[in-house]
C-alpha cells in the first residue's frame, strides 16, 4: 500500500494517526481500565503516545501492519484505534488489535470499526485468516470478537509475558471461507 486507506462506516471514519492525535491517545492510554489487558503500562507522559503513533506509522510505511485512528464522523477527534499487526503475508494472515476510550464503551463503536477492518483485510489485503489473542478474563473483548464473526479456537497457557508475569491467551479467528460480509 502506497497511500494510507481511509475507511468509513455509518458513524465512523478510520484514518491514519497524526502526531496531533497524541493528546487524545494519551488521555485514554493513561487510564488503567484501558491498559488492564494491554501489553503496555498506563501512560505517564504524552511522549509515550507520540512514540506509539510513530511506531504504528513506521509499521505501515514498512508494509508490516496498519493501525487506524477511530473518530466519529461528527468530529475529528481520535477515540480509539484498531488495526493489523503480526501480518504474515506469506501465510495470508494477520492479527487484529484495538482499544477504545472508556467514554465510548458499550456503544457499538468498536464493533462497527472491527467489521470495517475485517472487510478490508479480506477484500484488500487478501487475508485468508484474521486472528486475535485476548486475555481470557476480558469478557468485553470476547463478546466483541464473537459479535464480529470470530470464533474461539482455544486457550494458550502462559503464552505472553506481560507486566512481569506470564499470562494465558484465548485465540479467536475468522477464515475467509466463513466470512459473511463478502
N, C-alpha and C positions, 0 to 999 in steps of 0.2 A: 504494500500500500504506500502510495506516494503522499496522498493527502489524507488528513485525519477525517474519517467519516462522521458526519453529524446524523444522529438518529432522532426521530420524533415519534411520539405516541400521542394518545388523546390529550394527556395533561403535561407531558414532559418533553424536554429537549436534553439529549445526551450529547455532550460536546467535549472537546479537548480541554483539559485543565490548563489554566494560566497561572503565573505567579501571583496575580492579583486575587486568586481564589484562596490563597493560603490562610487568610483571616477566617474564612468560613470553615475550612478544614480544621484549623487549629481549634476553633470554637467547639466543635463536637468531638474531635480526637483527644481533647483534654478531659473528657468525661469517662470515668471508669466503667459506666454501663455500656459504652461503645467499645472499649478495648477489652472488656472482660473475656471474650472468646477470640480475640485478635492476637496475632503474634507480635504485637507491639505493646510497649508500656504506654500509659496515658501521657500525652504530650505535656511538656512543661514550658516550652517556648515556641514561638511562631516559626523559628528557623527549622524545626523538625517538620512542620507542614510544608515549608518551601522545599526542603530536601526530598520529601516524599513525592511531591509533584514533579520535581526534576527527575527522580528515579523512574517514575511511571512514563514520563515523556521520552526519556532515553530508551526505554524498552520498546516504545512504539517506533522511534527513529531507527532502531537496530532490528526492527521486524521480529521482536521476541514476545510481544504482547501488546495489549491495548487496554487502557483504562479510561472510561468516560466519566466526566463530571455530570451529575444529575441536577437539573434545575427545572423548576416549574415554568411552563410557557409564560405565565403571568409575570415572572420576574427572573432576571438573570443572576440568581444567587445560588451557589452550589449548596445542595442539601445532602449530598451523598455521592458515592462513586460506585461503579461496577465495571467489570471487565474480565479480560482473559490474561492469565499468566500460565507458566509451565506449558507453553504452546509447543507441542512436538509435531512439527509439520510432517515429518516422515511417517508418523503414526496417525495423522489426521485427527489429533485430539488436543484439547486444551482444558484447563481448569478455570472455573469462574471464582471470582471473589467479589465482595460487596460490603458496604456499610452505609448507614443512614443516620442522619441527625435524629436523636430521640424525639424531637419536636414533631417529626413526621412519621413516627412509628404507627403501625396499625391503621394506615390509611390506604393501603394497596399500592403505594408508590413503588416499592421495590419489586413487587410482583409485576407491575407494568414495565419497569425497566428491564428486569431479567428476561421477560418474554421477548423484548426487542433485541437484546443481545444474543439470545438463543437463535432467533430467526436470522440475525446477521451471521452468526457462527456457522450455521448450516448452509445458508444461501450464498454468502460472500467469501467466507474463509474456507469453505468446502470441508468443514469438520465432519467426521463420522461419529465422534464421541465427545460429549461435553460432560465434565465431571466436577464435583465439588467435595471438599473434605471439610467436615464440621465437627466441633466438639459435640459428643453425644448428648450432653446436657443442654445444648442450645435449642430449646423447643421452638422458638420463633423461626430460626433458620430451617429447622426440619420441616415445619409447616410450609414455609416459603418454597422450598425446593420441591416438595410434593405438589404444591399448587401450580408450579410452573412446568411440571411434567417429568421431573427427575425421580428416579426410584432408588431406594436404599439397596445397596448391594452387599453391605457387610460392615463389620467393625474391625478396625486395625488397632491392635493393642499397642500402647506406648509408641505410637507412630511418629509423633513430633516431640521435640524438646523445646518447650516454650516457657519463658518466665521461670527458668531454673528448675523445671520439672518435666518429666515425661507425661505426655497426655495421649489419650486414645483419640482416634478419628473415625467417624462414621463416613463411609464413602457413598455418594449418590452419583447417578449418571443418567444420561439420556442418549440414546443412539439415533442416528439419522433415520433409520427404518421405523422407529417408534414415534418420531416427531409428528405431531398432528397439525402443525401450522404451515405445512408445505404450500 
